[in-house]
Amino acid sequence: YWGSPRSQFDLMVAFGAGARAFDWRPSLVNGVVMMHHGAITIKHKMADAITEVVTFANANPADEDLIVLAVTACAGGDQCLPEAIKILNAVNISVITDCTALAGY
């Protein structure tokens, strides 16, 4: 899918199909945080995608619509993860880097 010349990045299609957990892979490309799947860059800014996530979450506040983003495989250098975290923090999305913080939930 991602390697297809006609592939498109559409979170609303994924949400419509019931997806609520994502293996989110940022990539810092020329100072802009995009996403990637291995060697393939998804030509969609992470900030725009996160806006789509927030829009969906605000329209679907039920517990069963909780969205989980596992941010992994940050590519593009040491600044990729800090830049990705800035995007998440800008829209008040909680970032947990120490999973022991979830103990008891």
Buried (B, 14 or more C-beta within 10 A) or exposed (E): EEEEEEEEBEBEEBBEEEEBEBEBBBBBBEEEBBBBBEEBBBEBBBBEBBBBBBEBBEEEEEEEEEBEBEBEBBBBEEEBBEBBBEBBEEEEBEEEEEEEEEEEE
